[in-house]
Every structure is written in structure tokens, then in C-alpha cells.
Amino acid sequence: MAETKILSISNIATIGVITAFTCILAPFSIPIGTIPISLTNLVIYFGLYILGAKKEFISYCVYLLIGLVGLPVFSGFTAGPQKLFGPTGGYLIGFIPMAIVAGIFVEKFERKLIPSMIGMMLGTIICYAIGTAWLAYQAHMDFVAAFAVGVFPFIIEDLIKIIFAAVVAPQIYKRLVIANVL
């Protein structure tokens, strides 16, 4: 019975490991302007396959709290409220509904390639919309200018991440299930 609880010891440990991966990989970024190329969404995509939507939601929220209190886990090894509520903060917040939407597709369609990719694309579009609206507000630009800065340069790179996650993450998930980790 304890295995089905969302907060069993095993689940807490797995959530902690994925949170740690997010904290380790997300700060590495390539600055290309206002919005850097980051691995955050890739780690979230993998977390969805391994944890599922609810537990990945918890993992990502813990990551946000870690960054909010000052540990440098956001892109470019930054942290604090100024980052979370600054021009790029909308994308950080937008990852929450992205994970929920993508996670629903990954789980509902049993980690199948095309439906999972569609879910990740829809979730990413939602993240783009939230992040772009916030960027436009914070940077005092119109939505089209914010889109040009905050979305357009990332479309190809994000599609590559989605394809990579959709192909590799189910294999990792299967191996973790076989190893009795999940």
C-alpha cells in the first residue's frame, strides 16, 4: 500500500534525485541575449517520463524554491527573487503548466512517442505564451518583440530537446522499472 502513495520514501528519494539533476543541469546555459539557452526544459521532459506529472510538478516546485531562497540553480548560476520575478521569470513559472500538460500526455498515452511529443509541444507553447507575456510586461516591449527575443530563437532547439526526450527517456524509464527503482 505504501508504494502507491505519492510521498512514499521511494517517491521522495526519486523526486529528490530529479530535483538534484535539475539543480545541476539548469544553471548551465548559453547566453544568446535576454533569454539564455538552458537545459531546464529537457530535464523536466525527462522527469515527466520518470516521475509522472504530479511528482515532476513537486520536483520542479522544489527546484524553484531552492533558487528563490538564493542557491544559484537558475540559468547562468543565478538565484533569488530578482531572477524569478525578472524578465525571464515568466519562462521559469511557465515550466509549471508545461510540465502538467506534457505530463498528462506522457502518462495518459503510456509514454508513446507521438502523443508524448504532442503533449511536450503543447506544454512548451503554453510556457512560451506565459514567458513571452511576462517578458513583454517586464521589458516594456510589445508581444511580437518579446516573441522575437524569447521564443523564435529557441523553437528548433526546443524541438530537438522534445525529440531527444521522447526517444531516450522511455528507455531510461523501462530500465528503471526493470531495476525495480520505479
PAKE-999007 format. One record per residue (C-alpha): residue in one letter; x, y, z. Coordinates in Angstrom, 2 decimals, always signed. Example, Ala and Ser with C-alpha at 12.3 -4.5 7.8 and 13.67 -1.06 7.14 Angstrom:
A, +12.30, -4.50, +7.80 $
S, +13.67, -1.06, +7.14 $
This chain:
M, +0.00, +0.00, +0.00 $
A, +2.85, +2.41, +0.81 $
E, +4.17, +2.01, -2.76 $
T, +1.13, +3.73, -4.26 $
K, +1.34, +6.82, -2.04 $
I, +2.75, +9.86, -3.78 $
L, +5.05, +10.59, -0.84 $
S, +6.44, +7.17, -0.02 $
I, +10.12, +7.09, +0.89 $
S, +10.95, +5.76, -2.55 $
N, +8.97, +8.54, -4.24 $
I, +10.56, +11.23, -2.09 $
A, +14.02, +9.88, -2.96 $
T, +13.22, +9.75, -6.68 $
I, +11.78, +13.28, -6.60 $
G, +14.95, +14.40, -4.80 $
V, +17.19, +12.85, -7.42 $
I, +15.32, +14.52, -10.29 $
T, +15.33, +17.83, -8.38 $
A, +19.09, +17.45, -7.93 $
F, +19.53, +16.82, -11.68 $
T, +17.54, +19.97, -12.37 $
C, +19.69, +21.96, -9.93 $
I, +22.86, +20.61, -11.55 $
L, +21.93, +20.95, -15.23 $
A, +19.67, +24.02, -15.33 $
P, +22.38, +26.56, -14.42 $
F, +24.44, +25.59, -17.46 $
S, +23.26, +27.88, -20.18 $
I, +24.38, +29.68, -23.29 $
P, +23.62, +33.38, -23.17 $
I, +22.29, +34.49, -26.56 $
G, +20.56, +37.65, -25.43 $
T, +17.91, +38.34, -22.82 $
I, +16.86, +34.68, -22.67 $
P, +19.63, +32.04, -22.49 $
I, +19.57, +28.54, -23.93 $
S, +19.07, +26.30, -20.91 $
L, +18.68, +22.60, -20.16 $
T, +15.81, +23.18, -17.73 $
N, +13.02, +22.07, -20.04 $
L, +14.99, +18.99, -21.13 $
V, +15.36, +17.88, -17.51 $
I, +11.64, +18.48, -16.97 $
Y, +10.78, +16.37, -20.03 $
F, +12.92, +13.52, -18.69 $
G, +11.40, +13.95, -15.22 $
L, +7.92, +13.55, -16.67 $
Y, +8.79, +10.13, -18.06 $
I, +10.49, +9.01, -14.86 $
L, +8.25, +10.61, -12.21 $
G, +4.98, +11.36, -13.96 $
A, +3.19, +14.71, -13.92 $
K, +2.39, +15.04, -10.20 $
K, +5.79, +14.12, -8.88 $
E, +7.62, +16.14, -11.55 $
F, +5.44, +19.10, -10.54 $
I, +6.65, +18.66, -6.95 $
S, +10.25, +18.26, -8.11 $
Y, +10.16, +21.40, -10.22 $
C, +8.46, +23.46, -7.48 $
V, +11.17, +22.36, -5.03 $
Y, +13.77, +23.46, -7.61 $
L, +12.06, +26.88, -7.89 $
L, +12.05, +27.26, -4.11 $
I, +15.74, +26.34, -3.93 $
G, +16.50, +29.06, -6.47 $
L, +14.15, +31.54, -4.84 $
V, +15.92, +31.28, -1.47 $
G, +19.25, +32.04, -3.09 $
L, +21.03, +28.91, -4.23 $
P, +22.38, +29.55, -7.76 $
V, +20.39, +26.93, -9.64 $
F, +18.78, +29.10, -12.32 $
S, +20.36, +29.65, -15.73 $
G, +23.79, +31.24, -15.60 $
F, +24.15, +30.16, -11.94 $
T, +21.76, +32.89, -10.78 $
A, +19.20, +32.83, -7.99 $
G, +16.78, +34.84, -5.92 $
P, +13.52, +36.69, -6.34 $
Q, +15.07, +39.14, -8.83 $
K, +15.62, +36.24, -11.25 $
L, +12.28, +34.54, -10.62 $
F, +10.33, +37.79, -10.95 $
G, +12.61, +39.43, -13.52 $
P, +12.21, +39.43, -17.32 $
T, +12.93, +35.69, -17.72 $
G, +10.87, +34.62, -14.70 $
G, +7.77, +34.04, -16.80 $
Y, +9.51, +31.16, -18.52 $
L, +10.54, +29.68, -15.17 $
I, +6.91, +29.90, -14.00 $
G, +5.70, +28.74, -17.43 $
F, +7.55, +25.46, -16.96 $
I, +4.93, +24.54, -14.34 $
P, +1.92, +24.35, -16.71 $
M, +4.26, +22.96, -19.37 $
A, +5.08, +20.05, -17.08 $
I, +1.44, +19.48, -16.18 $
V, +0.20, +19.46, -19.78 $
A, +3.10, +17.42, -21.12 $
G, +2.91, +15.05, -18.15 $
I, -0.77, +14.36, -18.75 $
F, +0.03, +13.32, -22.33 $
V, +3.07, +11.24, -21.31 $
E, +1.05, +9.36, -18.68 $
K, -2.30, +9.10, -20.48 $
F, -0.69, +7.74, -23.64 $
E, +1.69, +5.46, -21.72 $
R, +4.90, +7.18, -22.85 $
K, +4.18, +6.56, -26.55 $
L, +6.34, +8.61, -28.89 $
I, +3.95, +10.78, -30.93 $
P, +1.34, +11.59, -28.25 $
S, +4.10, +12.38, -25.75 $
M, +5.79, +14.67, -28.26 $
I, +2.48, +16.42, -28.95 $
G, +1.99, +16.94, -25.22 $
M, +5.50, +18.32, -24.80 $
M, +4.94, +20.68, -27.75 $
L, +1.61, +21.90, -26.35 $
G, +3.15, +22.39, -22.93 $
T, +6.06, +24.27, -24.45 $
I, +3.69, +26.54, -26.36 $
I, +1.94, +27.36, -23.07 $
C, +5.32, +28.08, -21.46 $
Y, +6.23, +30.29, -24.42 $
A, +2.97, +32.24, -24.06 $
I, +3.37, +32.83, -20.32 $
G, +7.06, +33.64, -20.59 $
T, +6.59, +35.95, -23.55 $
A, +3.73, +37.85, -21.91 $
W, +5.82, +38.29, -18.77 $
L, +8.91, +39.33, -20.76 $
A, +6.86, +41.88, -22.71 $
Y, +5.50, +43.31, -19.46 $
Q, +8.83, +43.38, -17.61 $
A, +10.91, +44.68, -20.53 $
H, +8.26, +47.14, -21.72 $
M, +8.07, +45.65, -25.21 $
D, +5.16, +44.57, -27.32 $
F, +4.28, +40.88, -27.53 $
V, +5.74, +40.49, -31.05 $
A, +9.11, +41.93, -29.97 $
A, +9.12, +39.71, -26.87 $
F, +8.27, +36.69, -29.06 $
A, +11.18, +37.54, -31.36 $
V, +13.57, +37.61, -28.39 $
G, +12.09, +34.96, -26.11 $
V, +10.66, +32.30, -28.42 $
F, +11.76, +32.44, -32.02 $
P, +15.47, +31.68, -31.37 $
F, +14.51, +28.63, -29.29 $
I, +11.96, +26.80, -31.44 $
I, +14.40, +24.47, -33.25 $
E, +16.46, +23.83, -30.14 $
D, +13.34, +23.02, -28.10 $
L, +12.04, +20.67, -30.81 $
I, +15.38, +18.83, -30.67 $
K, +15.05, +18.53, -26.88 $
I, +11.49, +17.20, -27.26 $
I, +12.55, +14.58, -29.82 $
F, +15.58, +13.59, -27.74 $
A, +13.48, +13.21, -24.57 $
A, +10.71, +11.33, -26.38 $
V, +13.19, +8.82, -27.77 $
V, +15.63, +8.39, -24.85 $
A, +13.52, +8.95, -21.71 $
P, +11.18, +5.95, -22.26 $
Q, +14.25, +3.71, -22.47 $
I, +15.56, +5.06, -19.18 $
Y, +12.11, +4.63, -17.64 $
K, +11.93, +0.99, -18.78 $
R, +15.35, +0.24, -17.33 $
L, +14.44, +1.86, -14.02 $
V, +11.25, -0.22, -13.88 $
I, +13.21, -3.41, -14.66 $
A, +15.74, -2.48, -11.96 $
N, +12.82, -2.07, -9.52 $
V, +13.72, +1.58, -8.89 $
L, +10.28, +2.76, -10.01 $
